[in-house]
């Protein structure tokens, strides 16, 4: 029997992808040089977009956009500063102190045919949640950008199929640890670079890892995303036939 919370998770996963700020309508990511930058699809702009008006406006220092209709400020919500203008969603995305303009075309259809392995309760694991005695710096390679450094504070530890597994929590999302993983299905049945897994039901010394909810990173949907790659510890000598499959995979439910 498929748990109701898993069905809800799948529905929310699809809604998030199809949202205006999801990963299905991202058209550009352009690094922003110092000073005022002309923005638009015309060839005479400093930031040349692949869609939208020929001359959208001028991006000013401090991240406001000056157009013929006035000056528009980027607004920071739960994520990066963003602005809707000219049928586009503009976002300021900064990596290693280098800001870039990410552009989403709000007129594009947003469709994703997500495929999943059949739900397997054996891959919902209660793991030990271990706090590191001293926080550790960890180099993380990234798809679409250079390496970055994160600070490790916790790891998950469990046994499965005769293997002792330790997963490093390299990132955190909405207060929950995120694990970037790869396994023997990667590049065959699942996305080659990695999958993401969010830890659930944290206690002082335990955490739930539901690999049925392992999902593809943004880089599986667009070349304009930047995605962390798994550290060596998170490349597992296991076949994890659970969770989201590669796009276009012909198995699953």
Buried (B, 14 or more C-beta within 10 A) or exposed (E): EEEEEBEEBBEEBBEEBBEEBBBBBBBBBBEBEEEEBBBBBEEEBBBBBEBBBEBBBBBBEEBBBBBEEEEBEBEEEEEBBBBBBBBBBBBBBEBEEEBBBBBBBBEEEBEBEBBBBEBEEEBBBBBEBBEEEEEEEBEBBBBBBEEBEBEBBBBBEBEBEEEEBBBBBBBBEEEBBBBBBBBBBBEEBBBEBBBBBBBBEBEEEBBBBBBBBBBBBBBBBBEBBBBBBBBEBBBBEBEBBBBBBBEEBEEBE
